[in-house]
Every structure is written in structure tokens, then in C-alpha cells.
């Protein structure tokens, strides 16, 4: 028995032949096996995280500030309208 870890450079069919020529105490022997080496799998692309994106908390702050700015603008316009109506009376 023999074991080996190997990554072939070229995918395809391979045949492995082992030959033992023998010794003074053993007869010679030969064994053969074959296998197919698949092409190396390409790694899946990893998702990249995007930086500098607004979070939900950031968006809520922008909405609240915008609403407050609109309320202040309406109040200022209301004050100018009331002053112009008082001058006419």
C-alpha cells in the first residue's frame, strides 16, 4: 500500500503503475490503478462591504432635522404674514 497527496497541474485521466522487481525472499509484482483529476475549482467571489453608507439612524436624523426646518420656515412665513396684515389694519 502507498499513499500520496498530490495536486495535478493538468486535469484528465491518469494511470499509476507500481512495480516491485522482487528480492531474494519475494517474487516480483505489479499493480495498476487509474483516476481522473478534475480541474481546480475557482473560489467564489467574496462580498465586499461598502463603506460610508448611511445607516437607518442617520436617515432618521436627517428626516427629523428636515421636518424641524420646514416647521421653522412655516412659522417665519406666518410671522411675516401676520405683520403685513397688522400694517393693513
C-alpha distance (Angstrom), angle and dihedral (degrees) to the residues before:
residue distance angle dihedral
X1 . . .
X2 3.78 . .
X3 3.79 131.9 .
X4 3.80 130.4 -165.7
X5 3.80 136.6 168.8
X6 3.77 111.4 -141.2
X7 3.80 138.3 159.0
X8 3.79 110.2 -151.5
X9 3.81 118.7 -138.8
X10 3.80 93.5 -143.6
X11 3.82 123.7 42.6
X12 3.79 118.2 -131.6
X13 3.81 144.4 81.9
X14 3.79 118.0 -32.1
X15 3.80 131.4 -172.7
X16 3.79 121.7 -155.8
X17 3.80 118.1 -159.7
X18 3.81 121.3 -170.6
X19 3.76 118.9 -166.0
X20 3.81 127.9 -173.1
X21 3.77 111.1 -170.3
X22 3.78 93.3 -159.3
X23 3.76 135.0 -119.1
X24 3.77 138.8 -130.6
X25 3.82 90.4 -75.9
X26 3.85 102.4 34.1
X27 3.78 137.0 49.4
X28 3.79 118.8 -123.1
X29 3.80 120.8 -98.0
X30 3.77 141.6 -174.3
X31 3.80 132.3 -155.2
X32 3.76 131.3 -175.7
X33 3.79 134.9 -167.2
X34 3.77 136.2 164.2
X35 3.79 137.9 -153.2
X36 3.78 141.1 177.8
X37 3.82 120.4 -120.4
X38 3.82 112.9 -150.6
X39 3.78 121.5 -146.3
X40 3.80 113.2 -91.0
X41 3.78 112.6 -90.5
X42 3.77 115.2 -114.6
X43 3.79 112.6 -127.1
X44 3.77 116.4 -110.2
X45 3.79 113.9 -107.4
X46 3.76 113.2 -100.8
X47 3.75 121.3 -127.9
X48 3.75 113.2 -110.6
X49 3.75 118.3 -142.7
X50 3.76 114.9 -126.2
X51 3.76 116.2 -131.8
X52 3.79 130.3 -148.8
X53 3.80 96.1 32.6
X54 3.79 120.5 147.2
X55 3.78 114.8 -107.1
X56 3.79 125.9 -144.4
X57 3.80 89.9 -100.4
X58 3.82 90.5 53.8
X59 3.80 91.5 50.7
X60 3.81 91.9 49.2
X61 3.81 90.7 52.2
X62 3.82 90.7 51.0
X63 3.82 91.4 49.5
X64 3.81 93.0 48.7
X65 3.82 92.3 47.5
X66 3.81 90.1 48.0
X67 3.81 92.9 50.3
X68 3.82 91.3 48.7
X69 3.82 90.3 49.3
X70 3.82 90.7 51.3
X71 3.83 91.6 49.3
X72 3.82 90.9 50.1
X73 3.82 91.1 48.3
X74 3.83 91.0 50.5
X75 3.83 90.3 48.5
X76 3.82 91.6 51.0
X77 3.80 91.7 49.2
X78 3.82 89.0 47.9
X79 3.81 91.5 52.6
X80 3.84 91.1 51.1
X81 3.81 91.2 48.7
X82 3.83 91.8 49.4
X83 3.82 91.0 49.6
X84 3.78 92.6 49.8
X85 3.83 90.6 48.9
X86 3.83 91.4 50.6
X87 3.81 91.4 52.0
X88 3.81 90.3 54.4
X89 3.79 93.5 51.6
